[in-house]
Amino acid sequence: MTDRSTALRRRALFRGLAAAGTVAAFGSALAPRRARAATPAPRLLFVIGASGGASIIDSFLPLLASRATGSRVNELIAYPDAVVQQLPGSSFQVVRNLANAGFSTSPLFQSSFEHVDLVRAHGSDMLVATVENTSVNHVVAQGRALTGAGIDGGRTILEAAAMTHGAGLVLPAVNLASGGYLDPGTRADTPDWARAEIVNDPLRFAASTDGSRGLFPVGDPRMPRSALLSRARAGRERLEDLSPLAAVSSPMRTRYLSLRRDLQPRMESEQLIESLMLVSSGVDLASYGLRPAPAIEAMGLLDRFPNLFEDRFQAQTALAYLLAREGLSAAIGWGPGFAPSFLSDGTITDTPIAFDFSHNDHVTTQNVMWSRVAAMIDALVRLLKETPTDDGTLWDRSLIYVATDFGRERYRPAGATSGFGTGHHLSNGNVFLSPLLRGNRTLGGVATDTAITEGWDPVTGATTPGRNDVREGHLYSLVAHALGIEFANRIDVPAAVR
């Protein structure tokens, strides 16, 4: 195991908190998070943004070489039958981890997780649905993956889930992603409290939730006493009321003051700085009156995420779990961005620019990055399944949506098995996992002569050969239907929802 002791030296952990993201204004429903026993437990949405074009035909809906047809059969991206596996009783054919299967891939980028293990462990709750996207621009397409191309008036699915299930939570929605996945929705009537809190650094985010703890070692005379802090804050509020700006109607000022007067004290009183503290080595937290999040030891997070302190994707996934475990958030987004993580042993965990490195080496990129995504899904689902609640486990009311920008081109140089690049393509499909869905099911198919995905009927699930009328709005509706999120244009998807 490695750590970032050099990067996370004592005071550095608690300085520059702007890098961890300031807390957005969540002014509504400030009941304590654990005083919800009389209300239905909120459903949880996890959105993993697979940046750069995660191609479904290179993962969980491949075209087998033995089934490829047409005049350009030797140019289609079709996988040898020997590297595609289908488990007994499973509806999924899965491209294996090519490095594990003895297939020649780039030695620079490796991920050891076996794709088929995700199906083996969680296939009964897994659904694949094809889609024809409407943009091949990264930022635009990523935004449409979250807004369903505007089907809900421009509201993101994170915001919609927060509005339905997050009222009263401390941080109803949190977004740790990048690019277009990070953009807020454009629907004007979305309440401020439902808009996602942006978190840049998952390791240091906990430090931004308290205005004074951790600044000085215990017993340091420079540490202001709580009574003095209270007096200073009270004086600040009196000055605010005397300010000429107090007589000016300003929504932005109102939001800012709500953040400072309501949310910040609540985060401090509920000790988020401890329940979300991922740093557990390289910093003597005890000497600063702090401790690592109890779940690190209780759930063995350092074993599940062995590169937690260097691998941003692992740190994001760990924080996503803590936010759900502690009852803080109902909607959480994250995922690998275009900047890879470098481990101290020289390993590059992601291909450069994530799935978009397919421009340089399609096969290696898709295989390594899908292995990365599958590994984080597997770790999160296992954690949720092992976290008991009053009515079962956290997994019982969770849904994971693997969002992506678009697909990739379907052709390669004749006979090539690696080393070729691909451009962006509208045709694709997405992966979902949840006990709320009709799992072990694929909606749609792949045309054997073009490797283009075919669509499906939302009611019956029947494939529509030769065409794909499924758009981003159908996938947004699928998630909304499963989570009980109502909106005017929702397309119910009984073919996918239990």
C-alpha positions as CSV (number, residue, x, y, z in Angstrom):
1,M,0.0,0.0,0.0
2,T,1.2,3.5,-0.7
3,D,0.2,6.9,0.7
4,R,0.5,10.5,-0.1
5,S,2.4,11.5,3.0
6,T,4.5,14.0,1.1
7,A,1.5,15.7,-0.5
8,L,-0.7,15.6,2.5
9,R,1.5,17.1,5.2
10,R,-0.2,18.2,8.3
11,R,-1.1,21.8,7.7
12,A,-1.4,21.3,4.0
13,L,-4.4,19.1,4.6
14,F,-6.3,21.9,6.2
15,R,-5.1,24.8,3.9
16,G,-6.4,25.6,0.5
17,L,-9.9,24.3,1.2
18,A,-11.1,26.0,-1.9
19,A,-9.5,23.1,-3.8
20,A,-11.9,20.8,-2.0
21,G,-14.9,22.7,-3.1
22,T,-17.0,25.2,-1.1
23,V,-20.3,24.0,0.1
24,A,-23.3,25.0,-2.1
25,A,-26.4,26.6,-0.7
26,F,-28.7,23.9,0.5
27,G,-31.2,26.0,2.5
28,S,-34.2,23.7,2.7
29,A,-35.3,21.1,5.3
30,L,-32.5,21.1,7.9
31,A,-33.8,18.3,10.1
32,P,-31.0,16.1,11.5
33,R,-30.1,13.3,9.1
34,R,-30.8,10.6,11.6
35,A,-34.2,11.8,12.5
36,R,-35.9,10.3,9.4
37,A,-37.1,7.0,10.8
38,A,-40.7,7.9,10.3
39,T,-40.2,8.6,6.7
40,P,-39.4,6.2,3.8
41,A,-35.7,5.6,3.4
42,P,-34.4,7.6,0.4
43,R,-33.4,5.8,-2.7
44,L,-29.8,6.3,-3.7
45,L,-28.5,7.2,-7.2
46,F,-24.8,6.7,-8.1
47,V,-23.7,8.0,-11.5
48,I,-20.3,7.0,-12.9
49,G,-19.3,9.2,-15.8
50,A,-17.2,7.0,-18.1
51,S,-15.5,9.9,-19.9
52,G,-14.3,9.7,-23.5
53,G,-16.7,7.2,-25.0
54,A,-17.1,3.9,-23.1
55,S,-18.1,1.5,-25.9
56,I,-20.7,-1.1,-25.1
57,I,-19.6,-3.4,-28.0
58,D,-16.1,-3.5,-26.4
59,S,-17.4,-4.7,-23.0
60,F,-20.9,-6.1,-22.2
61,L,-22.5,-6.3,-25.7
62,P,-19.7,-7.4,-28.0
63,L,-20.0,-8.6,-31.6
64,L,-18.3,-12.0,-31.8
65,A,-16.0,-12.6,-34.8
66,S,-17.9,-15.8,-35.5
67,R,-21.1,-13.9,-36.0
68,A,-19.8,-10.9,-38.0
69,T,-21.2,-10.7,-41.5
70,G,-21.2,-8.3,-44.5
71,S,-18.8,-7.1,-47.2
72,R,-16.5,-5.5,-44.6
73,V,-16.4,-8.3,-42.2
74,N,-12.6,-8.2,-41.8
75,E,-12.8,-4.6,-40.8
76,L,-15.5,-4.7,-38.2
77,I,-14.5,-4.4,-34.5
78,A,-15.4,-8.0,-33.6
79,Y,-13.8,-10.0,-30.8
80,P,-12.5,-13.5,-31.1
81,D,-14.8,-15.9,-29.5
82,A,-12.0,-17.1,-27.3
83,V,-11.8,-13.8,-25.4
84,V,-15.6,-13.4,-24.9
85,Q,-17.2,-15.3,-22.0
86,Q,-20.8,-16.1,-21.0
87,L,-21.4,-17.5,-17.6
88,P,-24.0,-20.2,-17.2
89,G,-27.4,-18.7,-16.7
90,S,-26.2,-15.2,-17.7
91,S,-27.6,-13.2,-20.6
92,F,-24.4,-11.2,-20.9
93,Q,-21.5,-12.0,-23.2
94,V,-18.5,-10.2,-21.8
95,V,-15.2,-9.2,-23.3
96,R,-12.6,-10.6,-20.8
97,N,-9.7,-8.6,-19.4
98,L,-7.4,-9.2,-22.4
99,A,-4.2,-9.1,-20.4
100,N,-5.6,-12.0,-18.3
101,A,-6.7,-13.8,-21.4
102,G,-3.2,-13.7,-22.9
103,F,-4.2,-11.2,-25.6
104,S,-1.5,-8.8,-26.7
105,T,-2.1,-5.3,-25.3
106,S,0.0,-2.3,-24.5
107,P,2.3,-3.0,-21.4
108,L,2.0,0.7,-20.4
109,F,-1.6,0.4,-19.2
110,Q,-2.9,-2.4,-17.2
111,S,-5.9,-3.1,-14.9
112,S,-6.2,-6.5,-13.3
113,F,-9.9,-6.7,-12.6
114,E,-11.7,-9.3,-14.7
115,H,-14.7,-7.8,-16.4
116,V,-16.7,-11.1,-16.1
117,D,-16.3,-11.1,-12.3
118,L,-18.7,-8.1,-12.2
119,V,-21.3,-10.2,-13.9
120,R,-20.5,-13.2,-11.8
121,A,-21.1,-11.3,-8.6
122,H,-23.8,-8.8,-9.5
123,G,-25.3,-10.0,-12.9
124,S,-28.7,-10.6,-11.4
125,D,-29.0,-6.9,-10.8
126,M,-27.3,-5.8,-14.0
127,L,-29.0,-4.3,-17.1
128,V,-27.5,-3.3,-20.5
129,A,-29.6,-0.9,-22.6
130,T,-28.6,0.3,-26.1
131,V,-29.0,4.0,-27.1
132,E,-28.4,6.2,-30.1
133,N,-26.8,9.4,-28.7
134,T,-27.4,12.8,-30.2
135,S,-23.9,14.4,-29.9
136,V,-20.3,13.4,-30.3
137,N,-19.0,16.5,-28.6
138,H,-17.6,15.5,-25.2
139,V,-19.1,18.3,-23.0
140,V,-22.4,18.4,-24.8
141,A,-22.8,14.6,-24.8
142,Q,-21.8,14.3,-21.2
143,G,-24.4,17.0,-20.2
144,R,-27.1,15.2,-22.2
145,A,-26.3,11.9,-20.5
146,L,-27.2,13.6,-17.2
147,T,-30.2,15.7,-18.5
148,G,-31.6,13.1,-20.8
149,A,-31.0,15.7,-23.6
150,G,-33.4,18.0,-21.8
151,I,-36.4,15.7,-21.3
152,D,-37.0,17.1,-17.8
153,G,-36.6,20.7,-18.8
154,G,-32.8,20.6,-18.4
155,R,-32.7,19.3,-14.9
156,T,-30.0,16.7,-14.3
157,I,-30.8,13.3,-13.0
158,L,-28.7,14.0,-9.9
159,E,-30.8,17.1,-9.2
160,A,-34.0,15.2,-9.9
161,A,-33.0,12.4,-7.5
162,A,-32.0,15.0,-4.8
163,M,-35.4,16.7,-5.1
164,T,-37.2,13.4,-4.7
165,H,-35.1,11.6,-2.1
166,G,-32.7,14.2,-0.7
167,A,-34.8,16.8,1.1
168,G,-33.5,17.2,4.6
169,L,-30.2,15.6,3.9
170,V,-27.1,17.6,4.6
171,L,-25.7,17.3,1.1
172,P,-28.6,16.1,-1.1
173,A,-26.4,15.8,-4.2
174,V,-22.6,15.7,-4.6
175,N,-20.7,15.7,-7.8
176,L,-17.0,14.7,-8.0
177,A,-16.9,14.2,-11.7
178,S,-15.4,16.4,-14.5
179,G,-16.2,17.9,-17.8
180,G,-19.8,18.0,-18.9
181,Y,-20.7,15.6,-16.1
182,L,-20.0,18.4,-13.7
183,D,-22.3,21.0,-15.2
184,P,-25.5,21.9,-13.3
185,G,-28.9,21.6,-15.0
186,T,-30.5,24.6,-16.8
187,R,-34.0,24.3,-15.3
188,A,-34.6,27.5,-13.5
189,D,-37.1,26.1,-10.9
190,T,-34.6,23.6,-9.5
191,P,-34.1,24.6,-5.9
192,D,-30.6,25.6,-4.9
193,W,-30.4,22.9,-2.2
194,A,-30.9,20.2,-4.9
195,R,-28.0,21.3,-7.1
196,A,-25.0,19.2,-6.6
197,E,-22.2,20.2,-4.3
198,I,-19.0,20.1,-6.4
199,V,-16.0,18.3,-4.8
200,N,-12.6,18.5,-6.4
201,D,-10.5,16.6,-3.9
202,P,-12.2,13.6,-2.3
203,L,-9.4,13.1,0.2
204,R,-9.5,16.6,1.6
205,F,-13.2,17.4,1.3
206,A,-13.8,16.5,4.9
207,A,-11.6,19.3,6.0
208,S,-13.8,21.8,4.3
209,T,-16.8,20.9,6.4
210,D,-15.5,22.5,9.6
211,G,-14.4,26.1,10.0
212,S,-11.9,25.5,12.9
213,R,-11.1,21.9,13.7
214,G,-7.7,20.6,12.6
215,L,-6.1,24.0,12.1
216,F,-3.8,23.6,15.1
217,P,-2.6,20.7,17.2
218,V,-4.4,19.9,20.4
219,G,-3.3,22.3,23.2
220,D,-1.7,24.8,20.8
221,P,-2.3,28.2,22.4
222,R,-3.1,29.6,18.9
223,M,-6.2,27.6,18.7
224,P,-9.2,29.8,19.5
225,R,-11.6,28.5,22.1
226,S,-15.1,27.6,21.1
227,A,-16.5,30.5,23.1
228,L,-14.3,33.0,21.3
229,L,-15.3,31.5,17.9
230,S,-19.0,31.9,18.8
231,R,-18.4,35.5,19.8
232,A,-16.6,36.2,16.6
233,R,-19.3,34.7,14.5
234,A,-22.0,36.5,16.3
235,G,-20.1,39.8,15.8
236,R,-19.8,39.0,12.1
237,E,-23.6,38.5,11.8
238,R,-24.3,41.8,13.5
239,L,-22.0,43.5,11.0
240,E,-23.8,41.8,8.2
241,D,-27.1,43.2,9.4
242,L,-25.6,46.7,9.6
243,S,-24.1,46.5,6.2
244,P,-25.7,48.7,3.5
245,L,-26.0,45.5,1.4
246,A,-28.6,44.2,4.0
247,A,-31.1,46.6,2.5
248,V,-30.5,45.3,-1.0
249,S,-32.5,42.4,-2.4
250,S,-29.8,39.9,-3.6
251,P,-30.5,36.2,-4.2
252,M,-26.8,35.5,-4.3
253,R,-26.2,37.2,-1.0
254,T,-29.2,35.3,0.5
255,R,-27.7,32.0,-0.7
256,Y,-24.3,32.9,0.7
257,L,-25.7,33.8,4.1
258,S,-27.8,30.6,4.2
259,L,-24.7,28.6,3.5
260,R,-22.8,30.2,6.3
261,R,-25.6,30.5,8.9
262,D,-27.5,27.2,8.4
263,L,-25.5,24.6,6.6
264,Q,-22.0,25.2,8.0
265,P,-23.1,24.9,11.6
266,R,-25.0,21.8,10.8
267,M,-22.0,20.2,9.1
268,E,-19.9,21.0,12.1
269,S,-22.4,19.8,14.7
270,E,-22.8,16.5,12.8
271,Q,-19.0,16.1,12.6
272,L,-18.7,15.5,8.9
273,I,-15.0,16.2,9.3
274,E,-14.7,12.8,11.0
275,S,-17.3,10.7,9.2
276,L,-15.9,11.7,5.8
277,M,-12.2,11.8,6.7
278,L,-10.5,9.5,4.2
279,V,-6.9,10.4,5.2
280,S,-5.6,7.7,7.5
281,S,-1.8,7.7,7.0
282,G,0.9,10.3,6.6
283,V,-0.9,12.7,8.9
284,D,-1.1,12.4,12.7
285,L,-4.8,13.2,12.9
286,A,-5.0,12.4,16.6
287,S,-2.6,15.3,17.5
288,Y,-5.1,17.6,15.8
289,G,-8.1,16.2,17.6
290,L,-9.3,14.2,14.6
291,R,-9.6,10.6,13.5
292,P,-10.1,8.8,10.2
293,A,-13.7,7.9,9.2
294,P,-14.7,4.9,11.4
295,A,-15.9,3.1,8.2
296,I,-12.2,2.9,7.0
297,E,-11.6,0.2,9.6
298,A,-15.1,-1.1,10.0
299,M,-15.5,-1.8,6.3
300,G,-11.8,-2.5,5.4
301,L,-11.7,0.4,2.9
302,L,-7.9,0.3,2.6
303,D,-8.1,-3.3,1.5
304,R,-10.9,-2.6,-1.0
305,F,-9.1,0.5,-2.3
306,P,-5.4,-0.3,-1.8
307,N,-4.3,2.8,-3.7
308,L,-6.8,5.1,-2.0
309,F,-4.2,7.9,-1.4
310,E,-2.9,8.0,-5.0
311,D,-5.7,6.8,-7.2
312,R,-8.3,9.5,-7.6
313,F,-11.0,7.1,-8.9
314,Q,-10.6,4.9,-5.8
315,A,-10.8,7.9,-3.5
316,Q,-13.9,9.2,-5.3
317,T,-15.6,5.8,-5.0
318,A,-14.7,5.6,-1.3
319,L,-16.2,9.0,-0.6
320,A,-19.3,8.2,-2.6
321,Y,-19.8,5.2,-0.3
322,L,-19.3,7.3,2.9
323,L,-21.8,9.9,1.7
324,A,-24.4,7.2,1.3
325,R,-23.4,5.2,4.4
326,E,-23.7,8.3,6.6
327,G,-27.1,9.3,5.2
328,L,-25.7,12.6,3.8
329,S,-26.5,12.3,0.2
330,A,-29.1,10.8,-2.2
331,A,-27.3,11.4,-5.5
332,I,-23.6,11.2,-6.1
333,G,-21.7,11.5,-9.4
334,W,-18.0,10.7,-10.1
335,G,-15.8,9.0,-12.5
336,P,-12.4,8.9,-14.2
337,G,-11.5,12.2,-15.9
338,F,-9.1,13.0,-18.7
339,A,-6.1,13.2,-16.3
340,P,-4.8,9.8,-15.3
341,S,-3.5,8.9,-11.8
342,F,0.1,8.0,-11.4
343,L,1.1,5.6,-8.6
344,S,4.4,5.9,-6.8
345,D,5.7,2.7,-8.4
346,G,5.3,4.2,-11.8
347,T,2.0,2.5,-12.7
348,I,-0.5,4.6,-14.7
349,T,-3.9,3.5,-13.5
350,D,-5.9,5.1,-16.4
351,T,-5.1,5.5,-20.0
352,P,-4.4,9.2,-20.8
353,I,-7.7,11.1,-21.4
354,A,-9.6,8.0,-20.2
355,F,-11.8,6.3,-22.8
356,D,-10.9,8.9,-25.4
357,F,-7.4,7.5,-25.7
358,S,-9.2,5.1,-28.1
359,H,-8.1,7.7,-30.7
360,N,-4.7,6.2,-30.2
361,D,-5.2,2.5,-29.2
362,H,-8.9,1.5,-29.2
363,V,-8.6,-2.1,-27.9
364,T,-6.2,-1.4,-25.1
365,T,-8.1,1.7,-24.0
366,Q,-11.5,0.2,-23.9
367,N,-10.3,-2.9,-22.1
368,V,-8.3,-1.2,-19.4
369,M,-10.8,1.5,-18.7
370,W,-13.8,-0.9,-18.6
371,S,-11.8,-3.0,-16.2
372,R,-11.3,0.1,-14.1
373,V,-14.9,1.1,-14.1
374,A,-16.0,-2.5,-13.4
375,A,-13.6,-2.8,-10.5
376,M,-15.1,0.4,-8.8
377,I,-18.6,-0.8,-9.4
378,D,-17.8,-4.1,-7.9
379,A,-16.2,-2.5,-4.8
380,L,-19.1,-0.1,-4.3
381,V,-21.9,-2.7,-4.7
382,R,-20.1,-5.1,-2.3
383,L,-19.9,-2.3,0.3
384,L,-23.6,-1.4,-0.2
385,K,-24.6,-5.0,0.1
386,E,-22.6,-5.3,3.4
387,T,-24.1,-2.2,5.0
388,P,-27.2,-3.1,6.9
389,T,-30.1,-0.7,7.4
390,D,-33.4,-0.9,9.3
391,D,-35.1,-2.3,6.2
392,G,-32.3,-4.5,4.7
393,T,-29.1,-3.1,3.1
394,L,-28.2,0.1,1.4
395,W,-28.0,-1.9,-1.9
396,D,-31.7,-2.7,-1.7
397,R,-32.5,1.0,-2.6
398,S,-29.6,1.9,-4.8
399,L,-29.1,2.3,-8.5
400,I,-25.8,2.7,-10.4
401,Y,-25.9,4.4,-13.8
402,V,-22.8,4.2,-15.9
403,A,-23.1,7.3,-18.1
404,T,-20.9,8.0,-21.1
405,D,-20.5,10.5,-23.8
406,F,-21.1,8.3,-26.9
407,G,-19.7,5.2,-28.6
408,R,-16.7,4.7,-30.8
409,E,-16.4,3.9,-34.5
410,R,-17.0,0.4,-35.6
411,Y,-14.2,-0.2,-38.1
412,R,-10.5,-1.1,-37.9
413,P,-7.8,-1.7,-40.4
414,A,-8.5,-5.1,-42.0
415,G,-7.3,-7.8,-39.7
416,A,-5.8,-5.5,-37.1
417,T,-6.2,-6.7,-33.5
418,S,-4.7,-3.7,-31.7
419,G,-2.8,-0.4,-32.2
420,F,-5.5,1.3,-34.2
421,G,-7.6,4.3,-33.2
422,T,-11.3,5.1,-33.5
423,G,-13.3,8.3,-33.6
424,H,-16.6,9.2,-31.9
425,H,-19.8,7.5,-32.9
426,L,-23.5,8.1,-31.9
427,S,-24.3,4.4,-31.5
428,N,-23.7,2.9,-28.1
429,G,-25.3,1.5,-24.9
430,N,-25.2,1.9,-21.2
431,V,-24.8,-0.3,-18.1
432,F,-27.1,-0.1,-15.1
433,L,-27.0,-2.0,-11.8
434,S,-29.8,-2.1,-9.2
435,P,-32.1,-4.5,-7.5
436,L,-34.9,-2.1,-8.6
437,L,-34.3,-3.2,-12.2
438,R,-35.1,-6.4,-14.2
439,G,-31.5,-7.6,-14.0
440,N,-29.6,-10.2,-16.1
441,R,-31.1,-8.5,-19.2
442,T,-30.0,-6.8,-22.3
443,L,-32.3,-4.4,-24.0
444,G,-31.4,-4.0,-27.7
445,G,-28.8,-5.8,-29.8
446,V,-26.0,-5.3,-32.3
447,A,-26.3,-5.6,-36.1
448,T,-23.9,-8.2,-37.3
449,D,-23.0,-6.5,-40.5
450,T,-22.3,-3.0,-39.1
451,A,-21.8,-3.5,-35.3
452,I,-24.3,-0.7,-34.8
453,T,-26.6,-1.1,-31.8
454,E,-30.3,-1.7,-32.4
455,G,-33.0,-0.3,-30.2
456,W,-35.7,-1.8,-28.0
457,D,-39.3,-1.2,-27.0
458,P,-39.7,0.4,-23.6
459,V,-42.8,-1.7,-22.7
460,T,-42.0,-5.1,-24.1
461,G,-38.2,-4.9,-24.3
462,A,-38.4,-6.4,-27.9
463,T,-35.4,-5.5,-30.1
464,T,-36.1,-3.2,-33.1
465,P,-33.9,-4.8,-35.8
466,G,-32.2,-2.4,-38.1
467,R,-32.9,0.8,-36.2
468,N,-32.4,2.4,-32.8
469,D,-35.0,5.0,-31.7
470,V,-33.7,5.0,-28.1
471,R,-32.3,8.4,-27.0
472,E,-30.8,9.9,-23.9
473,G,-34.3,10.7,-22.6
474,H,-35.2,7.1,-22.5
475,L,-32.3,6.3,-20.2
476,Y,-33.0,9.3,-18.0
477,S,-36.6,8.0,-17.8
478,L,-35.4,4.5,-17.0
479,V,-33.5,5.8,-14.0
480,A,-36.3,8.1,-12.9
481,H,-38.9,5.3,-13.2
482,A,-36.8,3.0,-11.1
483,L,-36.2,5.6,-8.4
484,G,-39.8,6.9,-8.4
485,I,-38.9,10.3,-9.8
486,E,-41.9,11.9,-11.4
487,F,-41.8,14.5,-14.2
488,A,-44.2,15.4,-17.0
489,N,-42.4,13.8,-20.0
490,R,-41.2,10.6,-18.3
491,I,-41.2,7.6,-20.6
492,D,-42.0,4.7,-18.4
493,V,-39.8,1.6,-19.0
494,P,-41.6,-1.5,-17.6
495,A,-39.2,-3.6,-19.7
496,A,-36.4,-2.5,-17.4
497,V,-38.0,-1.7,-14.0
498,R,-39.3,-4.3,-11.5
